[in-house]
Amino acid sequence: MTNYTMVTEFLLETFGNEWELRLLNSVLFLLMYLITLLGNILIIAATTLDKKLHTPMYFFLRNLSMLDICYISVTVPNACVTSLTNNRAISVAGCATQIFLVIYFAIIEIMFLTIMAHDRYVAICQPLHYPVIMNHQFCVRMTLLSLFSGLVYSGVHTGNTFRLNFCQSNVVHQFFCDVPSLLLLSCSDTFSNEILILVSAIVVCGGCFIFIAISYSHIFSTVLKFSSKERGKAFSTCIPHILVVSVFLSSISYVYLKPSVTSEAIQDIIPSVLYTIVPPLLNPIIYSLRNKQVKDAVKKVLLRISYCFDYCF
């Protein structure tokens, strides 16, 4: 038998070798993180406090904002600390937890975006049936189904990854633990893992993409029959959703479906940023805060905060 040393911890990639570069990238990531937190917290507060926004569309927007806060918090704070302190080590248990949470929040994000596409389809193509189809019970059931499905999906992929033996390099060429990076470090046969990733991506991500594409094909065919003013209003709610979905699905597909070969760290990090950081950052900016009702509700929240601040101090 060949002698080898089992991996007991992994080393994450930092934002550069030089201290100045690591500091610059950490500040940039931290700034995006804080903007994401602020934007999503405002959306949650606005859609909760304003009774006019207690509708199915804003119910899922609120859920999406809460999800995005959790999603970006799994990777960015730890990456910033790792890069600033240059302490790259992460335990096997910590790595497994990070993989589980990243996959869990990512799959729920896909499902929420799919449900929101269905919401827009019903609102635009079947407006008279909207209150019946998109009732509160349906919204709650779909949310719970997404949360449960995410647990199963992430549990299967995390368990299937950590049944492997890791006895080669322990350097993860990524700023957080993810499945493709760990498969490159395994000394076990990873063929079944790659097949599972391919099949699950086709079924889940491919299925969601097809559903979204069909929904928007019906939406666009209906919108073209509207007047110019109504058409512009309908497109203003759909185009941001399409942008978020496109960035998210294309980047996550590239990371998980590309051939398992070692490449430059920067080539792996950029697509990962696009599916772990950019969607939570973009959602409150182009998907919610462009909406007049949400902007008015956010202004009311800010005025309340300003009044409370002045009253207390």
Secondary structure as the mmCIF struct_conf table of DSSP 4:
data_model
#
loop_
_struct_conf.conf_type_id
_struct_conf.id
_struct_conf.beg_label_comp_id
_struct_conf.beg_label_asym_id
_struct_conf.beg_label_seq_id
_struct_conf.end_label_comp_id
_struct_conf.end_label_asym_id
_struct_conf.end_label_seq_id
STRN STRN1 GLU A 9 LEU A 11
BEND BEND1 PHE A 15 PHE A 15
BEND BEND2 ASN A 17 GLU A 18
HELX_RH_AL_P HELX_RH_AL_P1 TRP A 19 LEU A 49
HELX_RH_3T_P HELX_RH_3T_P1 LYS A 51 LEU A 53
BEND BEND3 THR A 55 THR A 55
HELX_RH_AL_P HELX_RH_AL_P2 PRO A 56 THR A 85
STRN STRN2 ALA A 89 SER A 91
HELX_RH_AL_P HELX_RH_AL_P3 VAL A 92 CYS A 125
HELX_RH_3T_P HELX_RH_3T_P2 PRO A 127 HIS A 129
HELX_RH_AL_P HELX_RH_AL_P4 TYR A 130 ILE A 133
TURN_TY1_P TURN_TY1_P1 MET A 134 MET A 134
HELX_RH_AL_P HELX_RH_AL_P5 HIS A 136 THR A 161
TURN_TY1_P TURN_TY1_P2 PHE A 162 ARG A 163
BEND BEND4 LEU A 164 LEU A 164
BEND BEND5 GLN A 168 GLN A 168
STRN STRN3 VAL A 171 VAL A 171
BEND BEND6 HIS A 173 PHE A 176
HELX_RH_AL_P HELX_RH_AL_P6 VAL A 179 LEU A 183
TURN_TY1_P TURN_TY1_P3 LEU A 184 LEU A 185
BEND BEND7 CYS A 187 SER A 188
HELX_RH_AL_P HELX_RH_AL_P7 PHE A 191 SER A 200
HELX_RH_PI_P HELX_RH_PI_P1 ALA A 201 GLY A 206
HELX_RH_AL_P HELX_RH_AL_P8 GLY A 207 VAL A 223
TURN_TY1_P TURN_TY1_P4 LEU A 224 LYS A 225
BEND BEND8 PHE A 226 PHE A 226
HELX_RH_AL_P HELX_RH_AL_P9 SER A 228 LEU A 257
BEND BEND9 LYS A 258 LYS A 258
BEND BEND10 SER A 260 SER A 260
HELX_RH_AL_P HELX_RH_AL_P10 ALA A 265 THR A 276
TURN_TY1_P TURN_TY1_P5 ILE A 277 ILE A 277
HELX_RH_AL_P HELX_RH_AL_P11 VAL A 278 LEU A 282
HELX_RH_PI_P HELX_RH_PI_P2 ASN A 283 SER A 288
TURN_TY1_P TURN_TY1_P6 LEU A 289 ARG A 290
BEND BEND11 ASN A 291 ASN A 291
HELX_RH_AL_P HELX_RH_AL_P12 LYS A 292 CYS A 312
#
